[in-house]
Amino acid sequence: MTEVARAPKRARLYVTRVDPWSVTKVAFLLSLAIGIILITAVAGLWWVLDVTGVFTTVSTTVDDVVGTAATGFNLMDYVELSRVMGVAVVLASIEIVVVSILATLFAILYNLTVGLTGGIEVVLSDDV
C-alpha cells in the first residue's frame, strides 16, 4: 500500500488588530528583563574593572599627565560602586517606562493604520 503524498495545507491570516493592553504587558515584562540584565552587566563590569586595577591605573595616569600629584586625583571618588549602580538603576527604570509607553503607542498606531495597509499577513502551514 503506497502512501499518497499530499500537499501541505496553508491558511493565510491577516493581523488586523493588536490589543494595546496586551502589548503593554509584554513590553513591560521584556523591558524589565532587559533592565535586570543591564544592572547585572554594569555590576559585573565594575567588579572586573576594580579587580583588574583599571581604576587605580587610570588615576595614576591622570596624575602623571596633569601633574596634580600634590592634590591626588582619585577616580574612585567619581565611579564608586554605589554611584555607578544608582545611575544604572535610574537608567534601567527610564528604559522600562519608555519602552512600555512606546510599545503601547506603536500598537495604537498600528490599529489606526491597519485600515490603510490591510494588516500583516501570516501564513500558517502544516509542513512536516
Secondary structure as GFF3:
##gff-version 3
##sequence-region A 1 128
A	DSSP	beta_strand	10	15	.	.	.	ID=ss1
A	DSSP	alpha_helix	20	51	.	.	.	ID=ss2
A	DSSP	alpha_helix	54	66	.	.	.	ID=ss3
A	DSSP	three_ten_helix	75	77	.	.	.	ID=ss4
A	DSSP	alpha_helix	81	117	.	.	.	ID=ss5
A	DSSP	beta_strand	120	125	.	.	.	ID=ss6
###
